[in-house]
Structures are given as C-alpha cells and as structure tokens.
Amino acid sequence: MLRNPAIRRLCLAVSVLGLTVIMGGCGSTPPPLDTPVPVSEPSSRVLKRLGWTIQAGAFSNVDNAVRFTEKLQNQGLDAYHFIDESRLYKVRFGNYTNRLEAEEQARTLVSEGVIEEFYIVNPQSSAAARYGAGDGSRLRDEIIKTAARFKGTPYRWGGTSAREGFDCSGLTKVVYELNGLDLPRTSRQQWRTGKPIRRGELARGDLVFFATAGGRNVSHVGIYTGDGRFLHAPGRGKSIREASLDSRYFRKRYVGARTYL
C-alpha cells in the first residue's frame, strides 16, 4: 500500500489519464463535463498563430453545413463549421504553414471528390494578425464577439460543431481559431498553456478554469467576458450561456485563469 499521500495522488492522476486515453473513442456515456485532470504547474509559452486554413463551404442552411462537416471529419480532417456575421454557416479545416501547402491539399481533395470548391484563408486576415501586436483590446473584443454568436448552442460531450454542440474546451478552441490563435483542444492542454493570472488581473477573452468534479481537478473552462462573468458550455441538455464567477457554485470551484494574449 502507498502511504505517501502525494504519491497516491500522482498514481491516481496517471490512472485517470490513462483510462481517458483508452476510452476516448468508445461509445460509453461520458461525464457531463471535460474529464477531470490534475491541477499542476503549467509551462508558460506564447500561443502560436493559426496558419493557412481551407474554407470549403458556405451554406444558408445549417443542416447542409452539418452534413458537409461530418463528411470531412470522416476523412480524418479536423473540420468545424460556424456562423459568421453574414449569417452563413461556413466550414473550415487545416493549419498549414504556407499557401502552397494549403492549395495542394485542397486540390487533392477536389480530385478525390471530397470537396468541390475551396477558398484559402490567409492568416493575415485574422483578428490576431490585425490587432495582436498593436491593439490587444481589439483582439479581445473580437474573441468575445465571436463567442457571443454561439450563445444558445446545445451542449454535447465531445462536440465540435454548432449544430451538435460544443464541450467546454471545444467552444474555447473554435472561438480562438476563428480569431487566428491555435489554442490546444483539451481543457488540460489549455490549462497548461499561456500565462497564469490572478482573478483580479482577468481581462475579456482570458480563460477561466473550474474543478466541477470535486477536489482540485480542472474539469471545466469558460471565456471571461468581463464584469465577473464568463461564457461557457455548462453541461448536457443545456446551451452555451453566460454565468457569474461570484455565483455560489462557481466561486467554490474556481481554480485559476490563463491569458494567451
């Protein structure tokens, strides 16, 4: 028997992580929020800019966007769709180092009948490229504006599309990607990326993390919107909404925040 409490906690964390990896693709009913991961000291680093991406569809009907997104995902592409300011549902995928690489991939997919037409998205058109270096407040505003478009979207474990819903870290990743920032996919990776900040230092667009499964295990993430509030995907059967950091539930479970801007 392991008598040292620290060693027991470490072993338990490794076991939980290993079980998560093994069961990640199974059809069992998942927990209502991201699988808990141990709180640990993150390795601070600058968030990378998203590279060139491929846009392969724009639809007025969300069902068409859903079907097309699923088709691309079935081809092993990390595709997602979103609603933009024109109210069209657009589909994007990829993260390429240059335009030529993106075009070659897109033309290959056209020749294989996977897509019919495409548009290459220049990373310089993103909010991160426009405002990142000179006006961080504008970039933060764009992140919040993007996140607000997803209000009312149903929650679904593992979801990566507006139609099927987002899990909490899926929402944060897509919002950041649409603004040109390559945020990691899982809440564990998001927690360990970026700069730790105190609650009093929070600014719009930062991420806030919670231990909703008990203890000090990170299991939920949201986007801080200002005035002590954040936007998040709260759980199965619920839609994306705002909540207060000062509510009794989240005040007890708050574990920290990260900034990536």
CORZIFEN-V766438 format. One record per helix or strand of 3 or more residues. SS is the DSSP state (alpha for helix, beta for strand). FROM is the first residue (numbers start at 1). TO is the last residue. Records with the same first field share a line. If there is no record, write none. Layout:
SS = FROM-TO / FROM-TO
This chain:
alpha = 5-23 / 62-74 / 99-111 / 123-125 / 127-131 / 136-148 / 168-178 / 187-191 / 199-201 / 248-253
beta = 52-59 / 80-83 / 89-96 / 119-121 / 195-197 / 207-210 / 220-226 / 229-233 / 239-244 / 254-259
